[in-house]
């Protein structure tokens, strides 16, 4: 135990170790998401350990490539290696802005080629069969679970955004919800009649649970004990309902977000509008849905065009 602390202390005293600590502090001050900070800390701690006592002039692109080779030898996947390289590049960009380094050697290292996997998106009919009708018996809080599904698919929000919604964030008259996205960025997302109906059914039941548990909560979605629903619970509930309704067991909250973007595109929505609704910072992220939609178009073509059979 002591040897681990000693090695951590030695890393913190190195050039790279100090830079990593300062960079992580900078991310916290910028209100970066906890997931981002955790991932950067994990990857950059490994980088600092690999760099050892070397100074910045001694860490060239060959050294960075050696760092990736070490990760590969330790059994890390190409996805994890790509993420680590992205973290090192971000560190160097910050160091350049701070005037510590002049060049970014990580830019000269190619990102490991990743297999292009497009997530399988349920059809509109499959999503409707999952949400419509009575909730399965496994739904411990049926009114809440229906609203949860309506929000994930009807608004295209992330799991963390869903659990972060407070009751005061709902603007019923405007039919919109204030969503707090990545990096503390806020946006308003509209909702339709299905969400409105689910809200009307759920809110009285929510009040009953809070009265019975003698608790108060600002959260929109609560558990059966009156506490705020967690992202882990949402993932577990979505999977159980999907399986009970005959869908694949690989359905999770983000699947409904993918379905939201893909189905809107298939129905003729503008890509920029989808970008705004999903809260994507870059249009390139949203353009991924064009690939998902094209996959659907090709399937339809293969199944229906006389010359394709």
C-alpha positions in Angstrom: 0.0 0.0 0.0 2.8 2.4 1.0 4.8 1.5 -2.1 1.8 2.5 -4.3 1.5 5.9 -2.5 5.3 6.4 -2.9 5.2 5.7 -6.6 2.2 8.1 -7.0 4.2 10.7 -5.1 7.2 10.2 -7.3 5.1 10.6 -10.4 3.6 13.8 -9.1 7.1 15.2 -8.7 8.0 14.6 -12.4 7.6 17.1 -15.2 4.8 15.2 -16.8 3.2 14.3 -13.4 3.0 18.0 -12.4 1.5 18.9 -15.8 -1.1 16.2 -15.6 -2.2 17.4 -12.1 -2.4 21.0 -13.3 -4.3 20.0 -16.4 -6.9 18.1 -14.4 -7.3 21.0 -12.1 -7.9 23.2 -15.1 -10.6 20.8 -16.3 -12.4 21.0 -13.0 -12.3 24.8 -13.0 -13.8 24.7 -16.5 -16.7 22.5 -15.2 -15.8 19.6 -17.4 -18.0 16.5 -16.8 -16.9 14.1 -14.1 -16.8 11.3 -16.7 -14.3 13.3 -18.9 -12.1 14.1 -15.9 -12.1 10.5 -14.7 -11.1 9.2 -18.2 -8.4 11.8 -18.6 -7.0 11.1 -15.2 -6.8 7.4 -15.9 -5.1 7.8 -19.3 -2.8 10.7 -18.3 -1.6 9.0 -15.1 -0.4 6.1 -17.3 1.3 8.6 -19.6 3.0 10.3 -16.7 4.2 7.0 -15.4 5.6 6.1 -18.8 7.3 9.5 -19.3 9.0 9.1 -15.9 11.6 11.7 -15.2 11.9 12.8 -18.9 11.5 16.5 -19.7 9.3 17.8 -22.6 12.1 17.9 -25.1 12.8 14.3 -24.5 9.2 13.2 -25.1 8.9 13.2 -28.9 6.5 11.4 -31.2 8.5 8.2 -31.0 8.1 8.3 -27.2 4.3 8.8 -27.5 4.2 5.9 -30.0 6.1 3.8 -27.4 3.5 4.7 -24.8 0.8 3.4 -27.1 2.8 0.2 -27.7 3.1 -0.3 -24.0 -0.7 0.0 -23.7 -1.1 -2.6 -26.4 1.3 -5.0 -24.8 -0.7 -4.6 -21.5 -3.8 -5.8 -23.3 -5.7 -2.5 -23.9 -8.1 -2.4 -26.9 -7.6 -0.1 -29.8 -10.5 2.0 -28.6 -8.8 2.5 -25.2 -5.5 3.3 -27.0 -7.3 5.9 -29.2 -8.8 7.5 -26.1 -5.4 7.6 -24.4 -3.8 9.3 -27.4 -6.7 11.8 -27.5 -6.0 12.6 -23.9 -2.3 13.1 -24.5 -3.1 15.4 -27.4 -5.5 17.4 -25.2 -2.8 17.7 -22.6 -0.3 19.0 -25.1 -2.8 21.5 -26.5 -3.3 23.0 -23.1 0.5 23.0 -22.4 0.9 25.0 -25.7 -1.7 27.5 -24.7 0.1 27.9 -21.4 3.4 28.5 -23.2 5.1 25.3 -21.7 5.7 23.5 -25.1 5.9 24.7 -28.7 4.9 21.5 -30.4 2.5 18.7 -30.0 4.3 15.4 -30.7 1.1 13.4 -30.2 -0.3 15.0 -33.4 2.4 13.1 -35.4 1.1 9.8 -34.1 -1.7 8.1 -36.1 -4.8 7.1 -34.2 -5.2 3.3 -34.1 -7.8 2.3 -36.8 -11.0 1.3 -35.1 -13.6 -1.1 -36.5 -16.6 0.9 -37.7 -19.5 -0.3 -35.7 -22.9 1.3 -36.2 -25.3 0.6 -33.4 -28.4 -1.4 -34.4 -31.3 1.1 -34.0 -34.8 -0.3 -33.3 -37.4 0.5 -35.9 -40.2 3.0 -35.2 -42.6 0.0 -34.8 -40.3 -1.7 -32.2 -40.0 1.5 -30.2 -43.8 2.0 -30.2 -44.3 -1.6 -29.1 -41.9 -1.0 -26.2 -43.6 2.2 -25.0 -47.3 1.7 -25.9 -49.7 -0.6 -24.0 -49.4 -1.6 -20.4 -46.0 -1.7 -18.7 -44.8 -5.2 -18.0 -45.1 -6.7 -14.5 -41.4 -6.1 -13.8 -42.0 -2.4 -13.9 -41.9 -1.5 -10.1 -43.2 2.1 -10.8 -45.1 1.8 -14.1 -46.2 5.5 -14.3 -42.6 6.7 -13.8 -41.1 4.1 -16.2 -43.5 5.1 -19.0 -42.5 8.8 -18.6 -38.9 7.8 -18.5 -39.2 6.0 -21.9 -41.2 8.8 -23.4 -38.5 11.3 -22.4 -35.6 9.3 -23.6 -37.2 8.6 -27.0 -39.4 11.7 -27.3 -36.7 14.2 -26.4 -33.5 12.3 -27.4 -31.8 13.2 -24.1 -28.9 11.4 -22.5 -29.3 9.2 -19.4 -27.4 11.7 -17.2 -29.5 14.5 -18.5 -32.7 12.5 -17.8 -31.8 11.9 -14.1 -30.7 15.5 -13.7 -34.1 16.9 -14.6 -35.8 18.7 -11.7 -39.5 19.3 -11.4 -39.0 23.1 -11.9 -37.3 22.4 -15.2 -40.6 21.4 -16.8 -42.3 24.2 -18.7 -45.7 22.6 -19.3 -47.3 25.7 -21.0 -44.3 26.0 -23.4 -44.1 22.2 -23.8 -40.4 22.3 -23.2 -37.8 21.0 -20.7 -34.6 22.7 -19.5 -31.8 20.2 -20.0 -28.4 20.5 -18.5 -26.0 18.8 -20.9 -22.3 18.1 -21.1 -20.0 20.8 -19.7 -22.9 22.4 -17.8 -24.4 23.6 -21.1 -28.1 24.3 -20.9 -30.7 23.9 -23.7 -34.5 23.7 -24.0 -35.9 20.6 -25.6 -39.5 20.4 -26.7 -41.8 17.6 -25.9 -45.0 16.3 -27.5 -48.4 15.1 -26.4 -47.1 11.6 -25.4 -44.7 13.1 -22.8 -47.4 15.5 -21.7 -49.9 12.7 -21.1 -47.3 10.6 -19.3 -46.4 13.6 -17.0 -50.1 14.1 -16.1 -50.4 10.4 -15.0 -47.0 10.3 -13.2 -47.0 13.5 -11.1 -49.9 12.5 -8.8 -48.2 9.1 -8.2 -44.9 10.9 -7.5 -46.5 13.0 -4.9 -48.0 9.9 -3.2 -44.6 8.2 -3.0 -43.0 11.4 -1.4 -45.9 11.6 1.1 -45.6 8.0 2.1 -41.8 8.2 2.4 -42.0 11.6 4.2 -39.4 13.0 1.9 -39.0 16.0 -0.3 -37.3 16.0 -3.6 -36.5 18.4 -6.4 -36.0 15.5 -8.9 -38.6 14.8 -11.5 -37.9 11.1 -11.6 -37.7 9.4 -8.2 -37.3 5.8 -7.0 -39.9 4.0 -4.8 -38.2 5.4 -1.6 -38.5 9.0 -2.8 -34.8 9.5 -3.8 -33.6 10.7 -7.1 -33.4 8.0 -9.8 -29.8 7.1 -10.7 -28.4 6.5 -14.2 -27.6 2.9 -13.3 -31.2 2.3 -12.3 -32.4 3.8 -15.6 -30.2 1.5 -17.6 -31.4 -1.5 -15.7 -35.1 -0.6 -16.0 -34.8 0.2 -19.8 -33.2 -3.2 -20.4 -35.8 -5.1 -18.4 -38.7 -3.5 -20.1 -37.1 -3.9 -23.6 -36.6 -7.7 -23.0 -40.1 -8.0 -21.5 -41.6 -6.3 -24.6 -39.7 -8.7 -27.0 -36.8 -6.4 -27.9 -33.1 -7.3 -27.8 -31.2 -7.3 -24.5 -28.7 -4.9 -25.8 -31.2 -2.0 -25.7 -30.1 0.7 -23.2 -31.0 4.4 -22.7 -28.6 5.6 -25.4 -30.3 3.2 -27.9 -33.4 5.4 -27.5 -31.4 8.5 -28.1 -30.0 6.9 -31.3 -33.5 6.0 -32.3 -34.7 9.6 -31.7 -32.0 11.0 -34.1 -32.3 8.3 -36.7 -36.1 8.3 -36.9 -36.3 12.1 -37.1 -33.8 12.0 -40.0 -35.7 9.3 -41.7 -38.9 11.3 -41.4 -37.3 14.3 -43.0 -36.0 16.5 -40.1 -33.2 18.9 -40.8 -29.7 17.8 -39.6 -29.1 21.2 -37.9 -32.4 20.9 -36.0 -31.4 17.4 -34.8 -28.0 18.7 -33.7 -29.7 21.4 -31.6 -32.2 18.9 -30.1 -29.4 16.4 -29.2 -27.1 19.0 -27.8 -24.2 18.1 -30.1 -21.4 20.7 -30.1 -20.3 19.6 -33.6 -22.4 18.8 -36.6 -20.0 16.0 -37.5 -21.3 14.1 -34.4 -24.9 14.5 -35.7 -23.9 13.4 -39.2 -23.3 9.9 -37.8 -27.0 9.6 -38.0 -26.9 10.0 -41.8 -24.9 6.7 -41.9 -27.5 5.0 -39.7 -30.3 6.3 -41.9 -28.5 5.3 -45.1 -28.1 1.8 -43.7 -31.9 1.7 -43.3 -32.4 3.1 -46.8 -30.2 0.4 -48.3 -32.1 -2.3 -46.5 -35.4 -1.0 -47.8 -33.9 -0.9 -51.3 -32.6 -4.4 -51.2 -35.9 -5.7 -49.9 -38.3 -3.8 -52.3 -36.6 -2.8 -55.5 -37.3 -5.4 -58.3 -33.8 -5.1 -59.7 -32.2 -5.6 -56.3 -33.6 -9.0 -55.7 
